């Protein structure tokens, strides 16, 4: 089966193409975040302007034409409404034009599944860390097959925290990755550390570290912020790993690109005899390939949706998405 | 010295101190985080844990007897029983558990990890153990999170019995349950579909 996946939940308009699980193309264009952060309508406008160009790039990378597609998938949510609409509309147009089946995909499931798929894991515990989300999940076959949320942030996602802080410190680019660079050689200063069982919260840490700007060395604040936030995530993840007795651990989502976080998680996995899985950075950041991978599985299981029912859901939780199985 | 439990955070073992068998809980060093954070977290949690255990004891909650405390370890008396998650328990125990949480909250004790894995069923009743993530707080939010954690671990009817007990003893249980409903309705717990 040859399937295209479209991702547009936040800053990235991504188009991926897979054939029987093999990724043939993963193209994207990314909205440049200035000092203002993301204004949904502006990001959506950016996506509208770039949608057809990115789709064209993906098709030529995969050396196919639109008419070769057997199906299409798009991100239904969670994400920003304006942005999701662009991806949904593009996918619906293609589906109607080509009369091919369409599958609405959960964004979080996409992130988890692409790492699981590429690292060849069976049933991993997943730490999903991105701008909007931070959750610890494990597959459960209770009422229906889904990813059960074992722990999550009580307020904002860790990526959102790092990005907000980066903008406040006027780092360039105003991204979490600038915090990672700036943290090099920093020294630790005490920061608030909030973990409740397998849940955590980041706003206290964000407020505290923003207040330190100008009163301490930038590198010290960045180092302490990053170390504290990741230690919190790791503590909760380790607890979940022991509770579920998992022998596989994966990290996914935009913040999974951070090498310090990967290093910490790998050490936890090693200590408990679990395999640690992470992938090339292009598949951690928002991308179309992850949507294509999940969409292909859904379509093979007959989980397509009529075009009229293909909407978006800004707060579509991972644990309410039905999984298509292996 | 024999290890009897190995948690994510601490090792619990039996030891003999001045001729008595005692339980020692030691917070292990965590290699994944830097030493400054690790030492700080381990020491402050050990200190708070001992303080809260003392407060729980003086509020009439059954907890292991506190014997001694050092930087990363707590020495306490042995409780002869089974963990609630492994024990077969009767319906009324859930109500009693709810009453216990109510009494703790009346004393502004928040447990922080209130699950059946941290309750011991003994001959003389239910013991609350592992105050490792606990604290002293008047916050309805934190108290509601204790209820939420237990809710996630119990079945529907077990939870109803638990709540019966909780609202019976907890002075502010009404407000706290209101806060719990609010927490569950917050943005990320809610699903809203747009056409």
Interface residues (C-beta under 8 A of the other chain):
Chain A: X81 X133 X152 X153 X188 X190 X193 X195 X196 X197 X199 X227 X228 X230 X231 X234 X235 X238 X239 X241 X242 X243 X264 X265 X267 X268 X271 X311 X312 X313 X314 X315 X316 X317 X320
Chain B: X7 X8 X9 X30 X31 X32 X33 X34 X36 X37 X38 X40 X41 X112 X113 X115 X133 X145 X149 X187 X188 X189 X190 X191 X192 X193 X194 X195
